[in-house]
């Protein structure tokens, strides 16, 4: 049984990665229903929380059925970040997660996200202060290092554990790599197999099948895996991985009817959560992935990404469900 503090997550938990503009509550609920064991919010600016920015405060909200859930924060100012702890605790998540991995320039240029990988002592100090300020478990998500010349994750993991984090998720790329090239899991394995490390170590990067999840588990001994891009428009990835881990066999892909059913549920939940206008608008980024690989769907997809009327959208989805296709 893998545990973060006293949060039980099962034998080999699958974590849903926090993805900006993707892993909102409607999407997280779908992934939970399909077998995800731990949820994280989209990352939240601590500067925004301190200023009571509406967008940042909205990201603190979640459905109870998502639990266990971590609220992920990013920032660079120690005083601001520790000042946000009470705000986060009032939202009553299961844990607080610190983002030290986002490679996006507008985050990094403020020395937040992966930007702090250039200053490890500051990273450790910031983490320590948040741990001291929080009555909730604190976890961290980070990368191997800033670039190929500073892959210091083994040392970083030890130092973060020493200041009290409850778990560590490692993306197997440097900041310089962004999301390019293959994730390097060998250093994740070094962290996990370091005799000094006692906290759960979760691996992240390129997990898109049960076969890959099993290979990383068996080869490197990680306590679980975090899944990001492979889940977009394909929340079934969690049940597929669990089935493969349990049986060694792959599941048949979801039928077109199931894709439509889940997509409709996602659209309904999105409208319920955000209101009709925003709920319809923000679903547009998901349709291409829901129906990827299905022939004769281009015309319908064009309607889905331009139409604003929910009734028309649901009718279009019903038309897609009626297509006679074979999915491989």
FIROPA-88679 format. One record per atom (N, C-alpha, C, CB): x, y, z. Coordinates in steps of 0.2 Angstrom, whole numbers, plus 5000, padded with zeros to 4 digits. Glycine has a CB too. Example, Ala and Ser with C-alpha at 12.3 -4.5 7.8 and 13.67 -1.06 7.14 Angstrom:
506649725039
506249785039
506649845039
505749785045
506449895035
506849955036
506450005039
507049975029
This chain:
500449945000
500050005000
500450065000
499550005006
500450104995
500750174995
500350224998
500950194987
500750265003
500350315006
500750385006
500350295014
500450435005
500750505006
500450525013
500550555000
500950525018
500750545024
500250485026
500450615025
499650505028
499150455030
498550445024
498750475036
498750465018
498250465012
498450395009
498350525008
498050345009
498150285006
497950284998
497750225009
498350264994
498250274987
498250204983
498850314984
498350144987
498350084983
499050054982
497950084977
499150004979
499749964978
500250004973
499649894976
499950034967
500350064962
499950124960
500650014957
499850174963
499450224961
499550264954
499350284966
499050284951
499050324945
498850394947
498650294939
499250444945
499150514947
498950544941
499750544951
498450594941
498350634935
498750694936
497550654935
499150714931
499550774931
499150834931
500050774925
499450884935
499150954934
499250984928
499350994940
498750994923
498951024917
498551094916
498750974911
498851144915
498551204914
498051204908
499051264913
497451234910
496851234905
496651164903
497051274899
496851114906
496551044905
496251014911
497151004902
496651004916
496450964922
496051004927
497050934926
495451034924
494951064928
494451014932
494551114924
494051034936
493650984940
493250944935
493151024944
492950964930
492550914925
492950864922
492250954920
493550884920
494050834917
494250784923
494650864914
494450814929
494650774934
494150714936
494850814940
493550734937
493050684939
492950634934
492350724939
493050644927
493050594922
493650544923
493050624915
494250574924
494850534925
494750484932
495450574926
494450514937
494350484943
493850424942
494050524949
493350434938
492850374936
493250324932
492250404932
493750344929
494150294925
494750264928
494350324918
494750274935
495350244938
495850284941
495550194934
495950344940
496450384943
496450384950
496450464940
496950384954
497050374961
497150444965
497550324963
497450484961
497650554965
497550604960
498350554968
497250664962
497050714957
497450774960
496350734957
497650824955
497950884957
497650944953
498750884955
497550994956
497251054952
497751084947
497051114957
497451124942
497951154938
498351204943
497551204933
498951214941
499351254946
499151324947
500151254943
499151344953
498851404955
499451454957
498351394961
499351514954
499851574956
499751594963
499851634951
500251594967
500151614974
500151694974
500751594979
500451724969
500351794969
499551814968
500751824963
499251774963
498551784962
498151764968
498351734956
498251714972
497951704978
497951764983
498151634981
498551784984
498651844989
498251904987
499451864989
498251914980
497851974977
497051954977
498051994971
496851894979
496151874978
495951874971
495751924982
496351864966
496151854959
495651804958
496851844955
495151824955
494551774954
494751714951
494051804950
495251714945
495451654942
495851604946
495851674936
496251634951
496651594955
496151564961
497151634958
495751604963
495251574968
494851524966
494851634971
494651524960
494151474957
494551414956
493951504950
495151414955
495551354954
495651314961
496251364951
495451344966
495451304973
494851264973
495451354978
494351264969
493751234970
493751164967
493151274967
493451114970
493451044967
492751014969
494051004969
492650954966
492050914968
492350864973
491850874962
491950854978
492050804983
492250734981
491550794988
491950714975
492150644973
492850644969
491550624967
493150694969
493850694966
494350664971
494050764964
494250674978
494750654983
494950584982
494350664990
495650574984
496050624987
496350674981
496650594990
496450734984
496650794979
497150834982
495950834977
497650854978
498150904980
498050974976
498850874979
498051024980
498051094977
498851104975
497751144981
498951124969
499651134967
499751214966
499851104960
500251234969
500451304969
501151314966
500451334976
501251384963
501851404961
501951474963
501951394953
502651494963
502851554965
503551564966
502351584971
503751614968
504551624970
504651664976
504851664964
504151694979
504251734985
504051694991
503851804984
504551684995
504351645001
503851675005
505051635005
503851735007
503351765011
502651755008
503451835012
502551765001
501951764998
501751694998
502051784990
502151644997
501951574996
501751545003
502551534993
502151565008
501851545015
501251575017
502451555020
501151635015
500551675016
499951645013
500651745014
500051605008
499451575005
499251505008
499651564997
499651485012
499551415015
498851415019
500051395020
498651465022
498051465026
497451465021
498051525031
497551505016
497051515011
496851445008
497251565005
497451405006
497351345003
497051295008
498051315001
497251295014
496951255019
496251265021
497351255026
496051325020
495251335020
494851305015
495151415020
495251285009
494851255004
494851175005
495251264997
495251155010
495151085013
495351035008
494451075015
495951035004
496150985000
496450935004
496651004995
496750875001
497050825005
497850845006
497050755002
498150885002
498850905002
498950964998
499250845000
499550994999
499751044995
500351024991
499951105000
500351034985
500951014980
501251084978
500650974974
501951084978
502351134975
502551124968
502851154980
502451164963
502651154957
503351184956
502151184951
503851144955
504551164953
504751134947
505051144959
504251124942
504351094936
504151124930
504151024936
503651174930
503351204924
503951244920
502851254926
504051224914
504551254910
504451314906
504851204905
503751334907
503551394902
503851454904
502751404903
504051494899
504551554900
504251604905
504651584893
503551614904
503251674908
503251654916
502551684906
503351584917
503351564924
504151564926
503051494925
504551534922
505251534923
505551594924
505551494918
505351644920
505751714921
505651744927
505451754915
505151724931
504951744938
505351704943
504251754939
505751664941
506051614945
505651564949
506451654951
505051554946
504551504948
504551444944
503851534949
504151394946
504151334942
504851304942
503851344935
505051284936
505751254935
506251314935
505751224928
506051374935
506551424936
506951424942
506251494936
506651394947
507051384954
507551334954
506551374959
507551294949
508051244948
508751274947
507951194942
508851334946
509451374945
509751394952
509451434941
509251384957
509451404964
509251354969
509251474966
509551294970
509351244974
509251264981
509751184973
509751304984
509651324991
509051364992
510251364993
508851404988
508251444988
507651394988
508151494983
507651344983
507151294982
507051254989
507251244977
507551234992
507451204998
507251245004
508151175000
507451305004
507251355009
506451365009
507651425009
506251375002
505551395001
505151335003
505451404994
505351275001
504951215003
504951205011
505251155000
505451215014
505451205021
505051255025
506151225024
504951315022
504551365025
503751345024
504651435023
503651315018
502951295017
502751235021
502851285010
503251195022
503051135026
502951155034
503651085026
503351205036
503251225043
502551265044
503851275045
502351295038
501751335039
501151295038
501751385034
501151235036
500551195034
500451135039
500651165027
499751125040
499551065044
499351015039
498951085048
499351025032
499250975027
499950945025
498851005021
499950885022
500550855019
500750905013
500450785017
501450915012
501650955007
502050905002
502151005009
501950904996
502350864991
502650914986
501850814988
503050884982
503350924977
503350894970
504150944979
503350934965
503450904958
503950944954
502750904953
504450914952
505050944949
505350904943
505550954954
505850934940
506250894935
506950874937
506250944929
507250844932
507950814933
508450874935
508150774927
508350934932
508750984933
508651034928
509550964933
509051094928
508951144924
509151124917
509351204926
509751094916
509951074909
510351014910
510351134906
510650984905
511050924905
511650934910
511350914898
511850994911
512451004916
512251014923
512851064914
511651004924
511451014931
510850964933
511151084933
510950904931
510450854933
510650824940
510550794928
510350864945
510550854952
509950834956
510750924955
509550794953
508950774956
509050724962
508450744951
509550684962
509650644968
509850684974
510250594966
510250734974
510350774979
509750814981
510950824977
509450844976
508850884978
508350844981
508550914971
508250784979
507750734983
507850724990
507650664979
508550714991
508750704998
508550765002
509450684999
508750825000
508650885003
507950905004
509050945000
507550894999
506850905000
506550855005
506450894993
506750795005
506450745010
506650775017
506750675009
507250795018
507550815024
507150875027
508250835024
506850915023
506450975026
505750955027
506551035021
505550895025
504850865027
504350855022
504650915032
504550855015
504050835010
503850765011
504250855003
503150755009
502850685010
502950645004
502150695012
503050674998
503150634992
503450674987
502450604990
503750644982
504050684976
503850654970
504850684977
503650694965
503550674958
504050704954
502850694956
504350664950
504950684945
504750674938
505650644947
504750734934
504750724927
505450714924
504450794924
505450664920
506150644918
506450684912
506050574915
506350744912
506650794908
506950854912
506150814902
507450884909
507650954911
507251004909
508450964909
507351064912
506951124910
507151134902
507051184914
507751134901
508051144894
507651104889
508751144894
507451044891
507151004886
506451014885
507150924888
506151054889
505451074889
505051004889
505251114883
504650984883
504350924882
504650884877
503550934882
505250904874
505550874869
505950814870
505950924865
506050764866
506450704867
506150654872
507150724869
506450604873
506150554877
506350574885
506450484876
505850554889
506050564896
506550514898
505350554900
506950534903
507550494905
507350464912
508250524905
507150404913
506850374919
507450354923
506350324918
508050344921
508650314924
508750354931
509250314920
508750424931
508850464937
508250454941
509050534935
507650454939
507150444943
507250374947
506450434939
507450324944
507650264947
508150264952
507850214942
508650314951
509250324956
508950354962
509750364953
508450404961
508150434967
507750374971
507650484965
507350334968
506950284971
507350234975
506450254966
507950214972
508350164974
508950194979
508650124969
508850254980
509350284985
509150264992
509350364984
509550234996
509450205002
509250265007
510050165005
509350325006
509150375010
508450395009
509650435009
508150385004
507450405002
506950355005
507450404994
506550385009
506050345012
505350365010
506050355020
505250425006
504550445004
504450414998
504550525004
503750414996
503550394989
503850434984
502850384988
504050394978
504350434972
503950414966
505150414971
503650464963
503250454957
503550474951
502550484958
503550434946
503850454939
503350484935
504150394936
503550534930
503150564926
503550574919
502950634929
503250564914
503550574907
503450514902
504250594908
503050524897
502950484892
502550414893
503650464889
502250414899
501850354901
501150364897
501650354908
501050314892
500450324888
500150254886
500650354881
500350204890
500050134890
500250094896
500350104883
499850044897
500049994902
500649964902
499449944902
500949954895
501549924894
502149964897
501649904887
502050034896
502550074898
502550084905
502550144895
501950094908
501950094916
502250034919
501150104918
502049974916
502349914919
503149914919
502049854916
503349934913
504049934912
504449984917
504249954905
504150044918
504450084922
504450064930
504150154922
503850034931
503850004938
504349944939
503049974939
504349904934
504749844935
505549864935
504649794930
505649914931
506349924929
506649974935
506449964923
506250024937
506550074942
506250074949
506450144939
505650034950
505450024956
505050084959
505950014961
504850124954
504450184957
503750164960
504250234951
503550214965
502950194969
502350204965
502950234975
502350244959
501750254955
501950294949
501150284959
501550314945
501650354939
501150414939
501650314933
501350464936
500950524935
500850524927
501250594937
500250534925
500050534918
499750604916
499550474916
500050634911
499750694909
499450694902
500350744909
499850714897
499650724890
499250664887
500150734885
499450604889
499050544887
498350534889
499450474889
498150574894
497450574897
497050624893
497450584904
497350664889
496850724886
496450694881
497350774883
495750694882
495350664877
495350584878
495450684870
495650564882
495750484883
495750464891
496350454879
495250484894
495250474902
495350394903
494650504905
495150354898
495150284899
495850254900
494950244892
496450294899
497050274900
497150244907
497550334899
496850274912
496950244919
496650174919
496550294924
496050164917
495850094917
496250044913
495050094915
496450074907
496850024903
497550004906
497050064896
497850054909
498450044913
498349994919
498850104916
497850004923
497649954928
497549884926
497049984932
497149884920
496949814918
497649784915
496449824912
498049814912
498749784910
499149764916
499049834905
499149804921
499549784927
499349724930
499649844932
498649724930
498349664934
498349594930
497649684935
498349604923
498249544919
498749534914
497549544915
499149584912
499649584907
499349584900
500049514908
498749604900
498349604893
498049674892
497849554893
498049694886
497749754884
497049754884
498049784878
496749814885
495949814884
495849844877
495649864889
495249824875
495049844868
494949924869
494349814866
495049964864
494950034864
494250044865
495250064858
494050104868
493350124869
493050134862
493350194873
492350104862
491950114856
491850184855
491350064857
491550194849
491350264847
490850284851
491250274840
490350244853
489850254857
490050274864
489350194858
490550244867
490850264873
491150324873
491350204876
491550334868
491850404867
491350464867
492250404861
490850454864
490350504864
489950514870
489750484858
489850454874
489550454880
489950494885
489350384883
490650484885
491050514890
491150584888
491750484891
491150604882
491250674879
490650714881
491350674872
490050684880
489450714882
489450734890
488850674880
489650684894
489650694901
490150754903
489850624905
490750754899
491250804900
490950874899
491850794896
490550874893
490250944891
489750964896
489950934884
489350914898
488850934903
489150954910
488450874905
489650924912
490050944918
490351014917
490550894920
490651024911
490951084910
490451144910
491351084903
489851134907
489351184908
489151194915
488751164903
489051144918
488851144925
489351184930
488751074928
489951174928
490451204932
490651274931
491151164932
490651294924
490851354922
490351404919
491351344917
489751374918
489151414914
489251394907
489251484916
488651414904
488551384897
489151414892
487951404894
489251484892
489751514888
490451484888
489751594888
490651494894
491351464896
491451394895
491651494902
490951354898
490951284898
490951254891
490351254901
490551284886
490551264879
491251284876
490051304875
491451344877
492151374874
492751324876
492251444876
492751314882
493351274885
493351204883
493451284892
492751174881
492751104879
493051094872
492051084879
493151154868
493351144861
494051114861
493351214858
494551124866
495151094866
495151024867
495651134871
494650994868
494650914870
494350874864
494250904876
493950904860
493650864855
494050824850
493150904851
494650854848
495050824843
495350754846
495650874841
495450764853
495750704856
495250644857
496150724863
494650664859
494150614860
494050574854
493450654862
494050604848
493850574842
494450564837
493350614838
495050564840
495650554836
495650484833
496350564841
495850484827
495950414823
495250384820
496150364828
494750424821
494050404819
493950434812
493450424824
493850394807
493750424800
493050454799
493850364795
493050504794
492450534793
492150584798
491950484791
492550604803
492350644808
492550714808
492650614815
492950734802
493150804802
492650854801
493650804795
492050834798
491550884797
491150894804
491050854792
491050844807
490750854814
491250884819
490650784817
491850874819
492350904823
492350984822
493050884822
492251004816
492251074814
491651104817
492251084806
491051074817
490451094821
490651104828
489851054819
490951054831
491051054838
491451114841
491350984840
491951134836
492451184838
492151254836
493151174836
491651254833
491351324831
490651344834
491351334824
490251294835
489551294837
489551314845
489151234836
489151364847
489051384854
488451364857
489051464854
487951334853
487351314856
487351234859
486751314851
487251224865
487351164868
486951104865
487251164875
486351124863
485851074860
486151054853
485151104859
486451094849
486751084843
487351034844
486951144839
487751054849
488351014851
488150944853
488751044856
487650934857
487450864859
487150824853
486850874865
486750864849
486550834843
487050804838
486050874839
487550844837
488150834833
488550764836
488650884833
488550764843
488950704846
488450644845
488950724853
487850654845
487450594843
487550574836
486650614844
487650614831
487750594825
488450554824
487750654820
488950584828
489550544828
489450474831
490050584832
489050464836
488950404839
488650354834
488450404845
488250384829
487950344824
488450324818
487350374821
489050344818
489450324812
489650254813
490150374812
489750224807
489950154807
490650144806
489550114802
491050144811
491750134810
492050084815
492150204812
492650064813
493050014817
493650044820
493249944812
493750044826
494250074830
494750024831
494050114836
495350044829
495949994830
496350024836
496349984824
